[in-house]
Amino acid sequence: MIRAFTIASGKGGTGKTTVTANLGTALAYYGKETYIVDVDVGMANLGLVLGLENASITLHEVLAGKAKIQDAIYDGPHGLKVVPSGISLKGFQEADPQRLKDVMRDLVSRCDYLLLDAPAGLGSDAVIPLAVADEVILVVNPEISSLVDALKVKILTEMVGGTVRGAILNRASLENTDLSKQKIQKVLGVPIIDVIPEDPNVRRSSTYKTPIVIKYPDSPSAVAFRRIAATLAGIEYNEPVEERRERFVERLARTLFRR
Ligand SMILES: Nc1ncnc2c1ncn2[C@@H]1O[C@H](COP(=O)(O)OP(=O)(O)OP(=O)(O)O)[C@@H](O)[C@H]1O
């Protein structure tokens, strides 16, 4: 069974943290014991979006050999477990990314699913999470620069013996999704796992430090996150009738508006 996923992109800001927090929450909602870890040791974003910015013991201390992993695990929504990264420069300088493999081994033995929020870029800190997970999931935006960087991550993953499961196309506009999907699959040479639309509620929910699947569960992106989580967990996803109705009305309104 595939249990440890690294969420990577190469390019910064494509939505890795958003995807990690929401997929983790959705997997926990489905009753899966899920851990999410901010392995972006330079930027503590996962903790920030989940209201854990004041966590005193983080992955920094664990990677510096100053704390045990169980002391850096915090509670998130639906029983999700979160390992944030730290914000102190000293902690960052002392953290040894090579210890990540042992930490991962420990965490994976505790849970059904482990999601790692990878750093942007292609430095050594970004390479380790690509090698240690069972599969890498790329988060791409429908832009050339995002695709080029994702392609580099794919090549790097294969070079270090890892496997890319596919890509999540995030921030897709509803109009050009089909075209983008086809092109992106061709360019990256991996399947598109799913498409998450551009959704203003994503940003809004992060200001409440709450994943969108909790804050705005009926929004189109929350629906997509639950669908992806169900796919990863091998659960059949049945979209509630109200969500289908809402999407039908949305499509109808767009068609009428164009005419
Ligand atoms: N589907 C979406 N619709 C609208 N805004 C989004 C969407 N996905 C992410 N965002 C916004 O884009 C910004 C970047 O997202 P996020 O922090 O998840 O990216 P990242 O890849 O983790 O960034 P970094 O490389 O800095 O770690 C955030 O403000 C987030 O709220």
The ligand as an SDF file (V2000), in Angstrom:
LIG
                    3D

 31 33  0  0  0  0  0  0  0  0999 V2000
   -7.0010   26.8570   -5.7250 N   0  0  0  0  0  0  0  0  0  0  0  0
   -6.6200   28.0420   -5.2450 C   0  0  0  0  0  0  0  0  0  0  0  0
   -7.3620   29.1450   -5.4810 N   0  0  0  0  0  0  0  0  0  0  0  0
   -6.9940   30.3600   -5.0050 C   0  0  0  0  0  0  0  0  0  0  0  0
   -5.8920   30.5790   -4.2640 N   0  0  0  0  0  0  0  0  0  0  0  0
   -5.0950   29.5190   -4.0020 C   0  0  0  0  0  0  0  0  0  0  0  0
   -5.4070   28.2030   -4.4680 C   0  0  0  0  0  0  0  0  0  0  0  0
   -4.4140   27.3650   -4.0410 N   0  0  0  0  0  0  0  0  0  0  0  0
   -3.5480   28.1060   -3.3390 C   0  0  0  0  0  0  0  0  0  0  0  0
   -3.9460   29.4050   -3.3090 N   0  0  0  0  0  0  0  0  0  0  0  0
   -3.2600   30.5370   -2.6410 C   0  0  0  0  0  0  0  0  0  0  0  0
   -1.9690   30.6600   -3.2360 O   0  0  0  0  0  0  0  0  0  0  0  0
   -1.0030   31.0480   -2.2620 C   0  0  0  0  0  0  0  0  0  0  0  0
    0.1430   30.0440   -2.2730 C   0  0  0  0  0  0  0  0  0  0  0  0
   -0.3630   28.7860   -1.8430 O   0  0  0  0  0  0  0  0  0  0  0  0
    0.5240   27.8280   -0.9220 P   0  0  0  0  0  0  0  0  0  0  0  0
    1.1090   28.5670    0.2190 O   0  0  0  0  0  0  0  0  0  0  0  0
   -0.3050   26.6310   -0.6290 O   0  0  0  0  0  0  0  0  0  0  0  0
    1.6680   27.4760   -1.9780 O   0  0  0  0  0  0  0  0  0  0  0  0
    3.0620   26.7310   -1.7280 P   0  0  0  0  0  0  0  0  0  0  0  0
    3.3660   26.0170   -2.9770 O   0  0  0  0  0  0  0  0  0  0  0  0
    2.9900   25.9110   -0.4810 O   0  0  0  0  0  0  0  0  0  0  0  0
    4.0320   27.9680   -1.4950 O   0  0  0  0  0  0  0  0  0  0  0  0
    5.5780   27.9210   -1.0070 P   0  0  0  0  0  0  0  0  0  0  0  0
    6.3600   27.4680   -2.1850 O   0  0  0  0  0  0  0  0  0  0  0  0
    5.8410   29.3510   -0.6290 O   0  0  0  0  0  0  0  0  0  0  0  0
    5.6430   26.9560    0.1610 O   0  0  0  0  0  0  0  0  0  0  0  0
   -1.7410   31.1090   -0.9210 C   0  0  0  0  0  0  0  0  0  0  0  0
   -2.0890   32.4490   -0.6680 O   0  0  0  0  0  0  0  0  0  0  0  0
   -3.0020   30.2790   -1.1520 C   0  0  0  0  0  0  0  0  0  0  0  0
   -4.0850   30.7010   -0.3350 O   0  0  0  0  0  0  0  0  0  0  0  0
  1  2  1  0
  2  3  1  0
  2  7  2  0
  3  4  2  0
  4  5  1  0
  5  6  2  0
  6  7  1  0
  6 10  1  0
  7  8  1  0
  8  9  2  0
  9 10  1  0
 10 11  1  0
 11 12  1  0
 11 30  1  0
 12 13  1  0
 13 14  1  0
 13 28  1  0
 14 15  1  0
 15 16  1  0
 16 17  2  0
 16 18  1  0
 16 19  1  0
 19 20  1  0
 20 21  2  0
 20 22  1  0
 20 23  1  0
 23 24  1  0
 24 25  2  0
 24 26  1  0
 24 27  1  0
 28 29  1  0
 28 30  1  0
 30 31  1  0
M  END
$$$$
